[in-house]
């Protein structure tokens, strides 16, 4: 079963993962002292690092693609 989190990702036509963003806000968590009950992401767009203000922290981490046999919604039958 996959952990409950919100991810946004880009995949090439060949099935390679280009990038994967994991929303840091979890359901029933807290952000800046306020409760986060529904951490939805309504829109995402990839941009270059140069687009952000100078000094903005960023990181690149290698990810491993999940086995397709295990990559499904817990509600799927």
C-alpha positions as a Markdown table, in Angstrom:
| # | Residue | x | y | z |
|---|---|---|---|---|
| 1 | Unk | 0.0 | 0.0 | 0.0 |
| 2 | Unk | 1.3 | 3.4 | -0.9 |
| 3 | Unk | 1.7 | 6.1 | 1.8 |
| 4 | Unk | -0.9 | 8.8 | 1.7 |
| 5 | Unk | 0.8 | 11.7 | 0.1 |
| 6 | Unk | 0.4 | 14.1 | -2.8 |
| 7 | Unk | 2.9 | 13.8 | -5.5 |
| 8 | Unk | 3.3 | 15.6 | -8.8 |
| 9 | Unk | 5.6 | 14.1 | -11.4 |
| 10 | Unk | 6.5 | 14.1 | -15.1 |
| 11 | Unk | 7.1 | 11.0 | -17.2 |
| 12 | Unk | 8.5 | 10.7 | -20.7 |
| 13 | Unk | 6.7 | 8.7 | -23.4 |
| 14 | Unk | 9.3 | 5.9 | -22.7 |
| 15 | Unk | 8.1 | 5.7 | -19.1 |
| 16 | Unk | 11.1 | 7.4 | -17.5 |
| 17 | Unk | 10.4 | 9.7 | -14.5 |
| 18 | Unk | 11.8 | 13.2 | -15.2 |
| 19 | Unk | 11.0 | 14.7 | -11.8 |
| 20 | Unk | 8.8 | 13.9 | -8.8 |
| 21 | Unk | 7.6 | 16.5 | -6.3 |
| 22 | Unk | 6.3 | 15.3 | -2.9 |
| 23 | Unk | 4.1 | 17.8 | -1.2 |
| 24 | Unk | 5.6 | 18.3 | 2.2 |
| 25 | Unk | 2.3 | 19.0 | 3.9 |
| 26 | Unk | 0.6 | 15.9 | 5.2 |
| 27 | Unk | -3.1 | 15.2 | 5.9 |
| 28 | Unk | -3.9 | 16.2 | 9.5 |
| 29 | Unk | -0.6 | 17.9 | 9.9 |
| 30 | Unk | 0.4 | 21.5 | 10.8 |
| 31 | Unk | 1.9 | 24.3 | 8.8 |
| 32 | Unk | 3.0 | 27.6 | 10.3 |
| 33 | Unk | 0.9 | 26.8 | 13.4 |
| 34 | Unk | -2.3 | 26.1 | 11.5 |
| 35 | Unk | -3.9 | 22.7 | 10.9 |
| 36 | Unk | -3.6 | 21.2 | 7.4 |
| 37 | Unk | -6.6 | 19.1 | 6.8 |
| 38 | Unk | -6.6 | 18.8 | 3.0 |
| 39 | Unk | -3.2 | 19.2 | 1.4 |
| 40 | Unk | -4.3 | 19.3 | -2.2 |
| 41 | Unk | -2.2 | 20.5 | -5.1 |
| 42 | Unk | -4.4 | 22.0 | -7.8 |
| 43 | Unk | -1.7 | 22.9 | -10.4 |
| 44 | Unk | 2.0 | 22.3 | -11.0 |
| 45 | Unk | 4.4 | 23.4 | -13.7 |
| 46 | Unk | 8.1 | 22.5 | -14.0 |
| 47 | Unk | 10.4 | 25.6 | -14.1 |
| 48 | Unk | 14.2 | 25.9 | -14.1 |
| 49 | Unk | 16.2 | 26.7 | -11.0 |
| 50 | Unk | 17.0 | 30.1 | -12.5 |
| 51 | Unk | 13.3 | 31.1 | -12.4 |
| 52 | Unk | 13.3 | 31.2 | -8.6 |
| 53 | Unk | 14.8 | 34.1 | -6.5 |
| 54 | Unk | 18.6 | 33.9 | -6.0 |
| 55 | Unk | 19.4 | 31.9 | -2.8 |
| 56 | Unk | 16.3 | 29.8 | -3.0 |
| 57 | Unk | 17.3 | 26.3 | -1.6 |
| 58 | Unk | 16.8 | 23.3 | -3.9 |
| 59 | Unk | 17.9 | 19.7 | -4.0 |
| 60 | Unk | 18.0 | 16.9 | -6.5 |
| 61 | Unk | 17.6 | 13.4 | -5.2 |
| 62 | Unk | 17.6 | 10.2 | -7.3 |
| 63 | Unk | 14.3 | 8.3 | -7.1 |
| 64 | Unk | 13.5 | 4.7 | -7.8 |
| 65 | Unk | 10.4 | 4.0 | -9.8 |
| 66 | Unk | 7.9 | 1.7 | -8.0 |
| 67 | Unk | 7.0 | -1.7 | -9.4 |
| 68 | Unk | 3.9 | -1.2 | -11.6 |
| 69 | Unk | 2.3 | -4.2 | -9.8 |
| 70 | Unk | 2.5 | -2.3 | -6.5 |
| 71 | Unk | 1.7 | 1.2 | -7.9 |
| 72 | Unk | -2.1 | 1.5 | -7.5 |
| 73 | Unk | -4.6 | 3.3 | -5.4 |
| 74 | Unk | -5.5 | 1.6 | -2.1 |
| 75 | Unk | -9.2 | 2.0 | -3.1 |
| 76 | Unk | -8.6 | 0.2 | -6.5 |
| 77 | Unk | -9.9 | -3.4 | -6.6 |
